[in-house]
Amino acid sequence: VAFGSFSLVLEHPFDFGMDLTNNSVFRMFGYGLLFFVGLNLVWFRMVLPLYSYARHRFHIVAVHAETHNVTTVRISGQNMNTLRITPGQFVIVRFLAQGFRWQPHPFSVSAPYDGSTVRLSIKSSGDFTSRVPALRVGTRVVIDGPHGAFTPHKSESAKVLLIAGGIGITPIRAMIPTF
């Protein structure tokens, strides 16, 4: 999605922005912005996840049905003690299996990170997530992240009220032991 959106952004100023592209200063500024955005897109969406995969060699170690429509996937790899995941954060995963490879999806971490496995609880709610129970142990995974600031250390009070419904409970479930 990000690369498709970026390609539309590249075309737009040249087709519709002649008032800006006729001015050489604005044109160079626009090229600079496009270069900066493109570089960040490649760095953060391709290079860093691939580096993380090469470093950790993520793979599925367990697939477990929690309910009729929620499946827990546990992911592990090498050097997992260097991975920094805080309860409440999410990761963008790309399962390197047939039918999953080209679809990265964000999922909240559903248990406090224990230094060896990342736990994701995924609700079957569409084409992609309904196939998650078919994933096999050993399937390689590319993880982008962790991302997000919905974490316990962001709280300014010793008392908190956490309310969630449905699968939205996953980040809160990960946070509960930290309070």
C-alpha positions in Angstrom: 0.0 0.0 0.0 2.8 2.4 0.9 4.6 1.9 -2.3 1.4 2.3 -4.4 0.5 5.5 -2.6 4.0 6.8 -3.1 3.9 6.1 -6.9 0.7 8.2 -7.0 2.4 11.0 -5.1 5.3 10.9 -7.6 2.9 11.4 -10.6 0.7 14.1 -9.1 3.0 17.1 -9.1 4.0 16.6 -12.6 0.5 16.3 -14.0 -1.3 18.9 -11.9 1.3 21.0 -10.1 2.7 23.2 -12.9 2.3 26.3 -10.8 4.9 24.9 -8.5 7.1 23.0 -11.0 7.5 26.1 -13.1 9.5 27.7 -10.3 13.0 26.1 -10.1 13.2 26.7 -6.3 9.9 25.0 -5.6 10.7 22.2 -8.1 14.0 21.4 -6.4 12.3 21.5 -3.0 9.6 19.2 -4.3 12.2 16.8 -5.7 14.1 16.9 -2.4 10.9 16.1 -0.5 10.1 13.2 -2.8 13.6 11.8 -2.5 13.4 12.1 1.3 10.1 10.3 1.5 11.2 7.6 -1.0 14.4 7.0 1.0 12.5 6.7 4.2 10.0 4.4 2.6 12.7 2.1 1.3 14.7 2.2 4.6 11.9 1.7 7.1 9.7 -0.6 5.1 12.3 -2.7 3.3 15.9 -2.5 4.6 15.2 -2.5 8.3 12.7 -5.4 8.3 15.0 -7.5 6.0 18.0 -6.7 8.3 15.9 -7.7 11.3 14.9 -11.0 9.5 18.5 -11.7 8.6 19.6 -11.0 12.2 16.8 -13.0 14.0 15.7 -15.6 11.4 12.1 -15.4 12.8 9.9 -18.5 12.4 6.7 -19.8 13.9 7.2 -22.1 16.9 3.5 -22.7 17.7 0.1 -22.2 16.3 -2.8 -22.7 18.8 -6.5 -22.2 18.5 -7.7 -20.1 21.4 -11.4 -20.1 20.4 -13.3 -20.9 17.2 -12.1 -17.7 15.6 -8.9 -16.6 17.4 -5.6 -18.3 16.8 -2.4 -17.6 18.7 0.9 -17.7 16.8 4.2 -17.8 18.6 7.2 -16.5 16.8 10.9 -17.1 17.8 14.3 -16.8 16.3 18.0 -16.2 17.0 19.2 -13.4 19.2 15.7 -12.8 20.5 17.1 -11.2 23.7 18.1 -8.1 21.6 14.5 -7.5 20.4 12.8 -4.8 22.4 9.1 -5.1 22.6 7.0 -3.3 25.2 3.5 -4.5 26.2 0.9 -2.6 24.2 3.0 -2.4 21.0 2.3 -4.0 17.7 4.3 -5.6 14.9 3.8 -5.8 11.2 4.2 -9.4 10.1 4.7 -11.0 6.8 4.4 -14.8 6.9 6.6 -16.3 4.2 4.1 -19.0 3.2 2.0 -19.6 0.1 -0.9 -17.1 0.1 0.6 -14.9 2.9 3.9 -13.7 1.4 2.7 -10.5 -0.2 0.4 -9.3 2.6 2.0 -7.7 5.6 -0.5 -7.1 8.4 -0.2 -5.4 11.8 -1.0 -7.4 15.0 -0.8 -6.4 18.6 1.6 -8.4 20.8 -0.8 -10.3 23.1 1.5 -11.3 26.0 4.5 -9.6 27.7 7.6 -10.3 25.7 9.6 -13.0 27.5 12.8 -12.5 25.6 12.4 -15.6 23.5 9.0 -15.6 21.8 6.5 -13.0 20.4 2.9 -14.0 20.9 0.2 -12.7 18.5 -3.5 -13.6 19.0 -5.2 -13.1 15.6 -9.0 -13.0 15.1 -10.4 -14.5 11.9 -12.1 -11.6 10.3 -11.2 -11.6 6.6 -9.5 -13.5 3.9 -6.0 -13.2 5.3 -6.8 -13.8 9.0 -9.1 -16.7 8.2 -6.1 -18.6 6.8 -3.9 -18.0 9.8 -4.9 -21.4 11.5 -3.4 -23.2 8.5 0.1 -21.7 9.2 2.6 -24.4 10.1 5.4 -24.5 12.7 8.7 -23.6 11.0 7.1 -21.0 8.6 9.5 -18.1 8.3 8.3 -14.6 9.3 9.5 -11.1 8.6 8.7 -8.7 11.4 8.6 -5.0 11.0 8.6 -3.3 14.4 7.8 -3.1 17.2 5.6 0.0 16.7 3.2 2.0 18.8 3.1 4.1 22.0 0.2 2.5 23.8 2.5 1.3 26.5 2.3 1.3 30.3 5.2 3.7 30.8 3.2 6.4 28.9 0.8 6.5 31.8 1.1 9.6 34.0 -0.8 8.0 36.9 -0.3 5.0 39.1 -4.0 4.1 38.6 -5.3 3.2 35.1 -8.5 2.0 33.7 -8.2 -0.2 30.7 -11.3 -1.0 28.7 -11.4 -3.2 25.6 -13.8 -5.3 23.6 -13.3 -8.3 21.4 -9.9 -8.8 19.9 -8.9 -5.3 21.0 -8.1 -6.9 24.4 -4.7 -8.2 23.0 -2.6 -5.2 23.8 -4.3 -4.7 27.2 -3.8 -8.4 28.0 -0.1 -7.9 27.4 0.0 -4.9 29.7 -1.9 -6.3 32.7 1.1 -8.0 34.3 3.1 -4.8 34.2 0.7 -2.9 36.5 
